[in-house]
């Protein structure tokens, strides 16, 4: 039994969501961890635990992207998180 047409998104929307999951979520995760490491005096524990907490955060961002119906909204959220992390790192 085929799915209803209103639940099927176009190919470009699916491609954009997959790219947001892979690249956008990873960039947001790493910018948060690097910003935290730049704020802490001893950054070794942050960088060591970022492998585990980064994976969990990345999965959380993946779920968030697919819970949001519009691809551009998920891109906007991920890019704003990344930009805030980059501002903290470089300032």
Backbone as CSV, one residue per row, in Angstrom:
resi,resn,N_x,N_y,N_z,CA_x,CA_y,CA_z,C_x,C_y,C_z
1,UNK,0.853,-1.175,0.000,0.000,0.000,0.000,0.898,1.238,0.000
2,UNK,0.790,2.074,-1.020,1.672,3.249,-1.108,1.326,4.315,-0.069
3,UNK,2.314,5.133,0.219,2.126,6.218,1.180,1.313,7.338,0.541
4,UNK,0.671,8.126,1.380,-0.081,9.269,0.876,0.892,10.308,0.336
5,UNK,0.472,10.992,-0.687,1.349,11.958,-1.354,1.712,13.131,-0.449
6,UNK,0.859,13.465,0.510,1.174,14.607,1.372,2.294,14.303,2.363
7,UNK,2.624,13.033,2.557,3.696,12.661,3.480,5.032,12.439,2.780
8,UNK,5.050,12.500,1.485,6.267,12.264,0.717,6.862,13.613,0.321
9,UNK,8.112,13.840,0.681,8.778,15.086,0.310,9.567,14.874,-0.981
10,UNK,9.953,15.970,-1.608,10.677,15.883,-2.874,12.096,15.375,-2.642
11,UNK,12.755,15.064,-3.731,14.111,14.538,-3.646,15.109,15.547,-3.101
12,UNK,14.907,16.837,-3.443,15.825,17.866,-2.977,15.685,18.096,-1.483
13,UNK,14.474,18.001,-0.972,14.264,18.172,0.463,14.904,17.017,1.219
14,UNK,14.754,15.826,0.710,15.385,14.666,1.350,16.908,14.783,1.299
15,UNK,17.439,15.198,0.174,18.885,15.383,0.042,19.391,16.456,1.002
16,UNK,18.649,17.546,1.136,19.039,18.621,2.042,19.018,18.151,3.490
17,UNK,18.028,17.357,3.848,17.966,16.849,5.219,19.106,15.885,5.505
18,UNK,19.449,15.059,4.551,20.570,14.128,4.749,21.874,14.896,4.895
19,UNK,22.060,15.929,4.091,23.267,16.744,4.222,23.283,17.513,5.541
20,UNK,22.122,17.953,5.995,22.045,18.627,7.292,22.385,17.659,8.408
21,UNK,21.931,16.425,8.292,22.229,15.419,9.312,23.714,15.115,9.344
22,UNK,24.318,14.928,8.196,25.715,14.513,8.166,26.644,15.685,8.488
23,UNK,26.535,16.763,7.749,27.507,17.847,7.878,27.099,18.922,8.882
24,UNK,25.848,19.334,8.840,25.401,20.390,9.740,25.420,19.973,11.193
25,UNK,24.947,18.765,11.463,24.937,18.284,12.849,26.352,18.071,13.364
26,UNK,27.243,17.590,12.512,28.633,17.398,12.935,29.311,18.736,13.209
27,UNK,29.081,19.720,12.346,29.693,21.033,12.552,29.178,21.689,13.827
28,UNK,27.884,21.566,14.088,27.323,22.145,15.309,27.884,21.452,16.544
29,UNK,28.002,20.145,16.493,28.534,19.390,17.623,29.973,19.767,17.919
30,UNK,30.793,19.810,16.893,32.203,20.114,17.108,32.423,21.564,17.508
31,UNK,31.614,22.478,16.990,31.788,23.875,17.397,31.402,24.065,18.860
32,UNK,30.395,23.350,19.329,30.042,23.426,20.749,31.170,22.886,21.612
33,UNK,31.731,21.750,21.235,32.802,21.163,22.036,34.078,22.011,22.003
34,UNK,34.416,22.556,20.859,35.610,23.394,20.787,35.411,24.719,21.518
35,UNK,34.197,25.252,21.499,33.920,26.470,22.260,34.033,26.201,23.754
36,UNK,33.533,25.061,24.189,33.656,24.695,25.601,35.119,24.499,25.982
37,UNK,35.889,23.899,25.095,37.311,23.701,25.370,38.067,25.028,25.411
38,UNK,37.629,26.003,24.621,38.319,27.294,24.650,37.958,28.110,25.895
39,UNK,36.817,27.827,26.502,36.407,28.549,27.703,37.027,27.979,28.984
40,UNK,37.357,26.699,28.972,37.897,26.035,30.157,39.413,26.182,30.156
41,UNK,39.996,26.357,31.341,41.444,26.552,31.433,42.196,25.293,31.016
42,UNK,41.810,24.143,31.566,42.432,22.871,31.204,41.503,22.149,30.238
43,UNK,41.825,22.207,28.945,40.908,21.685,27.940,41.080,20.203,27.643
44,UNK,42.026,19.534,28.271,42.257,18.118,27.996,41.048,17.242,28.329
45,UNK,40.419,17.376,29.505,39.239,16.536,29.764,38.086,16.779,28.800
46,UNK,37.928,18.015,28.371,36.843,18.317,27.431,37.100,17.635,26.099
47,UNK,38.318,17.699,25.633,38.636,17.091,24.346,38.624,15.566,24.417
48,UNK,38.978,14.999,25.559,38.946,13.542,25.688,37.517,13.004,25.757
49,UNK,36.660,13.691,26.473,35.278,13.222,26.577,34.418,13.652,25.399
50,UNK,34.955,14.483,24.522,34.157,14.930,23.378,33.881,13.805,22.391
51,UNK,34.679,12.751,22.419,34.398,11.638,21.519,33.090,10.959,21.876
52,UNK,32.817,10.798,23.151,31.588,10.138,23.577,30.409,11.107,23.608
53,UNK,30.607,12.254,24.215,29.504,13.213,24.289,29.210,13.808,22.910
54,UNK,30.224,13.905,22.075,30.014,14.398,20.717,29.153,13.459,19.902
55,UNK,29.356,12.172,20.069,28.525,11.213,19.349,27.077,11.300,19.812
56,UNK,26.870,11.421,21.108,25.505,11.524,21.623,24.833,12.822,21.163
57,UNK,25.585,13.907,21.162,25.024,15.180,20.711,24.735,15.146,19.215
58,UNK,25.608,14.505,18.442,25.419,14.383,17.002,24.143,13.610,16.695
59,UNK,23.914,12.528,17.427,22.687,11.747,17.249,21.468,12.578,17.636
60,UNK,21.585,13.369,18.692,20.484,14.244,19.086,20.152,15.260,18.008
61,UNK,21.188,15.829,17.387,20.949,16.765,16.290,20.348,16.059,15.074
62,UNK,20.754,14.813,14.840,20.166,14.045,13.743,18.671,13.856,13.944
63,UNK,18.300,13.504,15.150,16.884,13.319,15.457,16.135,14.634,15.311
64,UNK,16.753,15.721,15.756,16.117,17.037,15.659,15.840,17.413,14.202
65,UNK,16.785,17.111,13.312,16.611,17.464,11.899,15.400,16.738,11.315
66,UNK,15.228,15.488,11.650,14.113,14.739,11.086,12.796,15.010,11.793
67,UNK,12.824,15.592,12.990,11.577,15.983,13.648,11.023,17.287,13.083
68,UNK,11.903,18.126,12.551,11.473,19.397,11.959,11.002,19.127,10.534
69,UNK,9.859,19.668,10.187,9.269,19.372,8.878,9.979,20.066,7.721
70,UNK,10.466,21.263,7.942,11.090,22.029,6.859,12.611,21.943,6.967
71,UNK,13.248,21.698,5.824,14.692,21.519,5.804,15.421,22.825,6.107
72,UNK,14.896,23.937,5.633,15.597,25.214,5.839,15.582,25.624,7.298
73,UNK,14.561,25.236,8.048,14.524,25.564,9.470,15.606,24.781,10.210
74,UNK,15.763,23.513,9.874,16.812,22.721,10.530,18.195,23.232,10.152
75,UNK,18.386,23.653,8.894,19.658,24.252,8.491,19.916,25.535,9.262
76,UNK,18.871,26.344,9.434,19.036,27.617,10.152,19.427,27.377,11.608
77,UNK,18.817,26.409,12.246,19.150,26.102,13.640,20.582,25.599,13.754
78,UNK,20.959,24.668,12.878,22.312,24.102,12.947,23.373,25.150,12.624
79,UNK,23.121,25.987,11.637,24.098,27.019,11.294,24.209,28.088,12.370
80,UNK,23.099,28.416,13.013,23.188,29.401,14.102,23.950,28.836,15.300
81,UNK,23.757,27.564,15.607,24.532,26.937,16.684,26.011,26.926,16.328
82,UNK,26.317,26.617,15.074,27.708,26.594,14.632,28.334,27.984,14.691
83,UNK,27.596,28.981,14.256,28.137,30.356,14.281,28.347,30.859,15.703
84,UNK,27.452,30.538,16.604,27.644,30.937,18.004,28.881,30.246,18.593
85,UNK,29.037,28.973,18.283,30.235,28.266,18.745,31.506,28.856,18.174
86,UNK,31.474,29.230,16.883,32.661,29.829,16.265,32.967,31.202,16.833
87,UNK,31.935,31.969,17.153,32.161,33.269,17.775,32.803,33.116,19.147
88,UNK,32.368,32.136,19.899,32.977,31.900,21.221,34.440,31.467,21.080
89,UNK,34.721,30.657,20.075,36.088,30.170,19.874,37.019,31.328,19.496
90,UNK,36.597,32.157,18.541,37.486,33.170,18.000,37.466,34.491,18.755
91,UNK,36.556,34.666,19.688,36.554,35.894,20.471,37.101,35.574,21.824
